[in-house]
Amino acid sequence: MPTQESIPLGAPNWLDLATSDLAAAQAFYSTLFGWTYESGGGGYAFCLKNGSQVAGMMQNSDDSEFPDGWTTYFASDDAQATCDLADESGGQSAIQPTEVSGMGTMALLVDPGGASVGVWQGAEHRGFQLIGEPGSAVWHELYTRHYRASVLFYELVFGWNTTVLSDTDEFRYTTAEFDGRSLAGIMDATALIGEDTPASWQVYFGVDDVDATLALAETAGGRIINPAQDSAYGRLGTLADPTGARLMVMAPSE
């Protein structure tokens, strides 16, 4: 499923990995998803699936305050205005808008639960060229102990239209809708993460066979965090890549 020609404002529009071992990461994801790579300049690599850009990778600096991991970006037509709004809405700007060599403008925010989230104002590089297929992102999900504040934050800052799937003590979950499609979700993870654990965005990558992908990940230097299990939306599992960056893999139900 190719991405939209014009990605809706506020929707996930890019994803990249900061890794302390770029060569190992590229080898791992090539094995796992069949990715190839092309230079984006400045040490940045675009990750391609069947010739379409699905993500990016860059070397994580030795003195970075951020651990190796994936960052989800959301579409903005004015990154500075988005940062200003975040500062007024219970979050804060971590990295102010920075132009990236004509490709666009990026910024990094921290939401009310402590999750890092990217902002991408596209120029030459608009964002995803492929989503919803094996080897590309199929879902983005926020785990947070600050559920209601986070839902309000993303509604205010990114203009989300939201749908509450469940609001019980056992399961609270809200999705973000764009042009009639759900592309991201927020989960109340109070029972899953510790009080001192910051919220985090998780990315789900599509695969044809979750069990086979997890087995392949182990042989390629990764680590299984949660084994394959069935859900109402498909079979899924959680793993870490060779330097510890966490990701989910999912085979959506028919």
HELIX and SHEET records of a PDB file:
HELIX    1   1 LEU A   22  PHE A   33  1                                  12    
HELIX    2   2 ALA A   79  GLU A   88  1                                  10    
HELIX    3   3 TYR A  147  PHE A  158  1                                  12    
HELIX    4   4 VAL A  210  THR A  219  1                                  10    
SHEET    1   A 8 THR A  36  GLY A  41  0                                        
SHEET    2   A 8 TYR A  44  LYS A  49 -1                                        
SHEET    3   A 8 SER A  52  GLN A  59 -1                                        
SHEET    4   A 8 PRO A  12  THR A  19  1                                        
SHEET    5   A 8 GLY A  69  ALA A  75 -1                                        
SHEET    6   A 8 SER A 116  GLY A 122  1                                        
SHEET    7   A 8 GLY A 104  VAL A 110 -1                                        
SHEET    8   A 8 GLN A  92  VAL A 100 -1                                        
SHEET    1   B 8 ASN A 161  ASP A 167  0                                        
SHEET    2   B 8 ARG A 172  PHE A 178 -1                                        
SHEET    3   B 8 ARG A 181  ASP A 188 -1                                        
SHEET    4   B 8 ALA A 137  THR A 144  1                                        
SHEET    5   B 8 SER A 200  GLY A 206 -1                                        
SHEET    6   B 8 ARG A 246  PRO A 252  1                                        
SHEET    7   B 8 GLY A 234  ALA A 240 -1                                        
SHEET    8   B 8 ARG A 223  SER A 231 -1                                        
END                                                                             
